Amino acid sequence: MQHSTSHLQEIDRLKKIEGQIRGVIRMIEEQRYCVDILTLIAAACNALKRVEESILERHLRSCVDASFEGGSAEERAEKIEEIITLLRRARR
């Protein structure tokens, strides 16, 4: 069972992150202070984590929810395994 979930609202956030990454590159090229570079890297990582969380939440509320409402036991088991794998990967 394949569900279509729009993540278009994340594009603006990702473009801001892209700008932050370009800023990190520019700061390195300009040999800026290490702490300033690290601060911008941390901000970009945190912003990317928020995008990840948003997409995961939307996945749970749409795709996973739909498989539990109308899917077979096999589909539900697949979704549970999928979520376990995602959570394990996120903890690394």
Secondary structure in CASP SS format (residue, H / E / C, confidence):
PFRMAT SS
TARGET T0000
AUTHOR 0000-0000-0000
METHOD secondary structure of the structure
MODEL  1
M C 1.00
Q C 1.00
H C 1.00
S C 1.00
T C 1.00
S C 1.00
H C 1.00
L C 1.00
Q C 1.00
E H 1.00
I H 1.00
D H 1.00
R H 1.00
L H 1.00
K H 1.00
K H 1.00
I H 1.00
E H 1.00
G H 1.00
Q H 1.00
I H 1.00
R H 1.00
G H 1.00
V H 1.00
I H 1.00
R H 1.00
M H 1.00
I H 1.00
E H 1.00
E C 1.00
Q C 1.00
R C 1.00
Y C 1.00
C H 1.00
V H 1.00
D H 1.00
I H 1.00
L H 1.00
T H 1.00
L H 1.00
I H 1.00
A H 1.00
A H 1.00
A H 1.00
C H 1.00
N H 1.00
A H 1.00
L H 1.00
K H 1.00
R H 1.00
V H 1.00
E H 1.00
E H 1.00
S H 1.00
I H 1.00
L H 1.00
E H 1.00
R H 1.00
H H 1.00
L H 1.00
R H 1.00
S H 1.00
C H 1.00
V H 1.00
D H 1.00
A H 1.00
S H 1.00
F H 1.00
E H 1.00
G H 1.00
G C 1.00
S C 1.00
A H 1.00
E H 1.00
E H 1.00
R H 1.00
A H 1.00
E H 1.00
K H 1.00
I H 1.00
E H 1.00
E H 1.00
I H 1.00
I H 1.00
T H 1.00
L H 1.00
L H 1.00
R H 1.00
R H 1.00
A H 1.00
R C 1.00
R C 1.00
END
